[in-house]
Structures are given as C-alpha cells and as structure tokens.
Amino acid sequence: MSKEVIVIASDHAGFAKKQVIKEYFENKGIKYKDLGCYTAERCDYPDFGHLVAEAISNGEYEKGITLCGSGLGISMTANKHQKIRSAVCWKPEIAKLARQHNNANICAIPGRFVTDEEAIAIVEAFLNAEFEGGRHLHRIEKIPLNVTSERKIS
C-alpha cells in the first residue's frame, strides 16, 4: 500500500464510519487529510463531495474516500467534476474492480449499510488495487464530456 496522502470526508451520516477509517489509517501509518465534517451534526453531503473532488482534480491528492448514508449522494456530487471517477463501494470486490477497471480515484462508502470491518476491508481493497490499463484505458478515456467532439461507438 502506498504511503501517499489520502483525502477523506463525510457528511453526518458517514461521520462515525469515517472516524473508524481514520483510526485504521493512524494504526497503519497511512497519511490522510480530513476535509470534514468534524461532528455528527446534520450537514449536507454536497459540500464535502465537492471539497474532495476539487482537491483531487487540482492535483493536491490522487485518491479519496468519501462517506454518506448510502454513498450515492456524495459520489454523484463528486462525479460532477470532470477529472473524477467516484465509485460507490459496498464490498471489497467492488472497490478492487473500481480501481482495476475504472481507475476510480474516489471510493464512496455507504456508511449506514456497511459494518466497521467491511468499511476497512473496502478501503484496503481500494488502496491496494492498481489500474490495469489496457482495454480499460480506452473505455475510461470516453467518460469525460467533450462538447467539441462527436461520440463514436467503438
């Protein structure tokens, strides 16, 4: 596992699970930057999804972990950013494939639907997997919107 700095954020529904993941990072010596939220008080997932996406898009960080109740809202928010490939991961196998096949740079975890142990296994799978490139590269190159070119099916 790389010792790069991982950016992490959550809304209130993912806060407790985020604390578990941060403790795991500390125990493993993995550097991280927590962009919030910092309490379990109600807040809005888009605020934190945008923060993580912007930090990765501008090159400050390569990978991020986001959490909200379902993982969906914060992932949808992050995916509004052109350089982001956020994947909702509820099993380690999904997290591994998200990296290997989709070169996901954000792992969105459904805080209300996974156990602490499952969350850690998902994070481990995401951080340990590498993008395979090859046939997958051609596919992910088709993801960003480019309004100046025509879409061709190949």
N, C-alpha and C positions, 0 to 999 in steps of 0.2 A: 504494500500500500504506500502510495506516495505521501510525503510529508508536506505537500503543498497546503496552503491555507484554504479551508472550505468556508464558504459563506452560508449562513443559516438564518432562517427567520420563520416566524409563525404568527398566526392570529391567536386569539384567546383559546380557541378550541384545540389548537395544537401545542399550546404553551407547555403543558405538563410533559408531553412526549418529547418536546424539544429539550427540556431540562435533562431527561434521561439520555438523549443523544449527546448533549454537551458533556455530561459526566463520562460517557463512554469515550468521547474524544480526549478528554483530560487524562483518563486512565491509560489510553493508548499513545499519548503524546502527539495527537493529531492537532495541528493548529487550526483555529477557526475564528471567524468574526461573526458575532451575533448582531444582526441588524434589527432585532425586536421581534415581537413585542416583549416587554420586560415584566409584565404581570399577567395574571389570568383575567383581568378586567376586560369586558367586551370591547372589541375593536374590529376594524374592517380588514379582511384579508387582502384586498387590492393594494392597500398602502404598502404592505410588506412584500407582496409578489413583485410589485414594480421596483422596490428597492433592490431586491436580489437580482432581478433581470437586468437592471441598469448597471449594477456592479459587475456582472459577468459580461454584458455587452460592451462595456467600455474597457475591458481587459484587466480590471483590478483582480478578478478571480477567474478561475477556469471552471469550477464546479460549485453547485449549491444544493442545499437541502431546504425544502420548504414544507410546512405543515399547516393544515387547517382541518376542519372536521372531516370532510370527505376527501381532501386532497385536490378535488376538482376545481374549486373556485380559484385557489391560489395558482394552480397550474394554468388555467385558462388565462388568468391575468398575465402571468409571465410569458406565455406564448404570444401575446400581442407584440412582443419585441422581436424584431427581425432576426437577430442572432441567437435566439433562444430556442432550445428544444427541451421542453419540460415534459416529463413523463410521470403520470400517476402510477405509483408502485405500491402494491399491496402484498406482494410476495417477493422473496429474494430472486426468484427466477425471472420475474418481470423486470426488476431493477437491472439484473445482469444483461438481459436482452436489450433493454433500453440503451445501455452503453454500447454493447457489441454491434447491434444492428442499426440503431438510430442516432448514435453519437450524442445521446442526451447529455445536456450539461446541467440540468436541474432534475433532482429526484423529489417529487411531491408525494408526501406520505399522508394517508388518511388517519389523522390522529385518533379519531373516535372508533376506528374499526380494526386497529392492529394492537397487539399486546406490546409491552416494552421490549420483550425478547424478539418479537417479529420485527419491530422497528429497527433494532440494532442489526439484525440479520439482513434487512433490506439495505441499510446504509453500507454495511460491509460489502455486500454483493455489488452495489453501485460503484463504490470507490475502488474495488479490486478489479473490476472488468475494464477491458480496453476495447476501443472501437476497432472492428475487424477490417474496415475499409472495403476494398474490392467492389463487389456488386452492390453493396450498401452505400458506398460513396455516391454513386450515380443517382441513387434514389434521394438521399438527403440533400443533394445539390438542387433538386427540384422543389424543395419545400419553400424557400423564401419567395415572397411576392416580388415580381419584377414586372412592373407595368409597361416597360418599354419593349418587351419581347413577347412573342407568341408562345403559347404552350403547345408542345408537341408530345404526343404519346409515343413512347418508345419502350 
